[in-house]
Amino acid sequence: MGTASARLCEASVMLAGEVERAVGRHLDAVDRVLPRQVEGLYLVGSTAMGGFRLGRSDIDFVAVLAGELGGRQLDQLRRVQLQLYLKSLAGAVSRPPWRWPLVCNGVYVLWHDLAHSPLGVKPIAAHVSGRFTPGGGFDANPVTWRTLATKGIAVRGPRPSDLRIHHDDQELRRWTLDNLNRYWRRWADAVRRPGWAAVRASIRHLSDAWGVLGAPRLHFTLATGEIASKEQAGEYALQVFEERWHAVIREALAYWCGVTLGGPFRPSGRHRREAAEFVAMVVESANSVWGSTDVCARPRAPTGSGWSP
């Protein structure tokens, strides 16, 4: 059937040229060290949702393997992922303006894993920005499974609509609220603290725009049961949160869409704290509306009304 790059051209959804080439390189490299192992490759995240932004976004994937990998095979996969990451990183910083490296991040699983709750799945491996994790991976989660089922792009393998992919709305909402409390609350606390911890928390997320748009994505999922891109989440935030937050939301959207050029998003300490305060407010808002064990029974957040709990 030809190279992975040729197969990629047969994907049912047209991809941006940079994405197509990066995914082709990734799949070709993995095929060379693990021939006939990758039976399915699906793009999720911003690429699948039409929100991919070069220099801002990663390429998120779910790869389905023919079987378990032995220790030697895992070492080969680790080396391939690291080589691809370092090459992308070198290209991103080789000349100004620097940009976020175009990296394929994702999780490797088996076919039957897709039919089960991702919270009970033990992935074969996962890769995120140079970090390779055998036997684990954050991207085996309800948001990834839901995105795969509803918007996933098949690069190799059956269409997502032909697969049995687990979905439990209550599980999705519980996980989402937990992620807001465990991850984004800590991020906001770290950014609001003075000193190097605040700068490190911001740098790790490319910019504070990641937080300003990331936390509302989860708020949107709690409100609707669906998954939003960062841009969709920003538009949602403008509808449901008080006007005093609109400036920081609009600036985050401008940065993410490439309107703000050069340098990080509002880098001063005061503006970092504004972003953190907004994220903390989103977390508290979610808990005030859905902060119970039965999140499915709670009302949805109204839209278009400047809602602010």
Buried (B, 14 or more C-beta within 10 A) or exposed (E): EEEBBEBBEEBEEEBBEEBBBBBBBBBBBBBEBBEEBBBBBBBBBBBBBEBBBEBBBBBBBBBBBEEEBEEEBBBBBBEBBBEBBEBBBEEBEEEEEEEBBBBBBBBBBBBEBBEBBBBEBEBBBBBBEBEBBBEEBBBBBBBBBBBBBBBBBBBBBEEBEEBEBBBBEBBBBBBBBEBBBEBBBEBBBBBBEEEEEBBEBBEEBBBBBBBBBBBBBBBBBBBEBEBBBBBBBBBBBBEBBEEEBEEBBBBBBBBBBEEBEEEBBBEEBEBBBBBBBBBBBBBBBBBEBBBEEEBBEBEEBEBEEEBEE
